Amino acid sequence: MVSITAAQLVELDACETCLEAFEDEFPAGFKSDTWTPVQQLGVLMDEDLRWGLAWAWEHGLLPKLSMAGWSLRGVDLRRANLAGVDLRGADLRGVNLSHSLLAGADLRGANLKGADLRHTDLQCAKLEDANLQDCRLHGAYVSGTILQNTFPNLFWPGY
């Protein structure tokens, strides 16, 4: 059983914006017998709730489900917090992840062809065997990012 109330969020010192977004979406709180991939995706798709998802993971309010192999082709996930998320082999072609947090994410074998990764934090992300063809990477933070066997073979001066 998964249950989250506004009172819990206040007790855990949630930001005011996140609390308001939660109360707008779930006025009576959130209750579910299980936490499913469909529910996780629904929260990710909601621009007002997506940052709160990672916060809920960090505070143990929701389980972090693997997104390995998911097809999120063309989805707008800008400003998403997907730090440490398992996205191995995911189809992320054309996804907008600009200004997102993907630090420590596992993107091995993911197809990111044409994805928008501008100003995205990819610190220590695992991108081995990922397809980065035609990605927009301007301003991306890549310190410690593993880029072995990526396509195309990238050269990042200074890294």
N, C-alpha and C positions, 0 to 999 in steps of 0.2 A: 504494500500500500504506500503510495506517495501522496503526501499531504503538505501543502505549503500555505501559510496564512500571512496576511499583512503584518500581524503582530510578530511573527517569527522574523520577518524581514527587518522590522524596526529593531528588534532585539539584537540582530546581527549587524546593525548599523548600515543598512542598505542606503544608497544615495536617494535623495528625494525624487529625482527624475525616474529612477528604476522603480521606486515604490509606487509612484503615480501610474507608470505604465502597467505595472502588475495589477493594481487595483482597477484600472480601466478594463483590462482584459479578463480579469478573474475577480469580480466584485465580492463573491462569496468565498474566495480562496480557491486554490487548485487541489483537487482530489482525484486520484485515479488508482485503480487496482494495480496497474503496472505503468511503467514508463516505456513507451515504444519508440522505435525509429521514426514512425510517422509523427508522433508528438514532438520529438526532438527537431525534426525537419520543419515542422510548423512554427516552432519558436525561432529557428534560424531564419525563416522567411519573413518574419515580422521585424522590421527595422527598429521598432521601439523596444522589443524584447530581447534581441539577439545578444547584446552585451551582458544582459542579466543571466543568460544561460551559463556562461563560463563562471560567473560569480556563484551561481547556484551549485555548479560542480565543485568549486573550491571549498564551499561551505558544507558540502555533503547533503545538500537538499535534494539533488537529483543525481542519478548515476550517469556517468559519461559513457555513452554507447559508442562503440566503434562505428566509424563511417567508411571503413575499408570497402572498396568496390562500389560505393554509391555513385549514382549518376546525378550530378548536379549541373549538367551542361547548360550554360547560358544564364545561370541564376545570378541575381544581384545580391551579393553578400558583403557589400562594402561596409567597412567598420565592424566586421564580425570579430569576435574574440574566439579563435579556434586554437589557442595555445595548447600544445601537447596532444592534440586530437589525432587519432589514427585515421588517415585518409589514404592508406596504401592502395594503389591501383584504382583510385577513384577517377571518374570521368569528369574533369573540371574544365573542359574545353569552353572557352569564351566566358568563363565566370568572372564577375567583377568582385575582386577581393581587395580593391584599393583601400588604403588606410586601415587595413586589418591587422590583427595580431595572430601570427602563425608560428611564433617562437616555439621551437621544440616539436613542432608538428611532424608526423611521419607521413611524408608524401612520396615515398619510394614507389616508383612505377606509375605514378599518377600521370594522367594526360592533361596538361595545363596549356595545350595549344591555344594561342590567342587570348589567354587569360590576362586580366588587368591586375597587376601586382604593384602598381605604383604606390610608393610610400608605405609599403607593407613591411612589417617586422618579421623577417624570416630567420632571425638569429637562432643558430643551432638546429634549424629544420633539416630533416633528412630528405634530400631530393635525388638520391641515386636512382638512375634509370628512368627519371621523369622526362616527359616531353615538354620542353619549354619553348618550342618553336613559336615565333611571333608574339611572345609574351611582352607585355609592357612592364618594364622593371625600373623605370626612372625613380630614383629616390628610395628604392627598396633597401632595407638594412639586412645585410647578409653575413655579418660577422659570425664565424663558426659554422656556417651553413655547409652541408656536405653536398657537393655538386658532381660527384663522380658518375661517369657514364650518362650524363644528361644529354638530351638531344635538343637543339644543337649543342655541340661541345662549347661551353662558355668559358671565356677568359675574363676575369674581373681584376683589373689592375689594383694592386694593394691588398688583395685577399689571397 
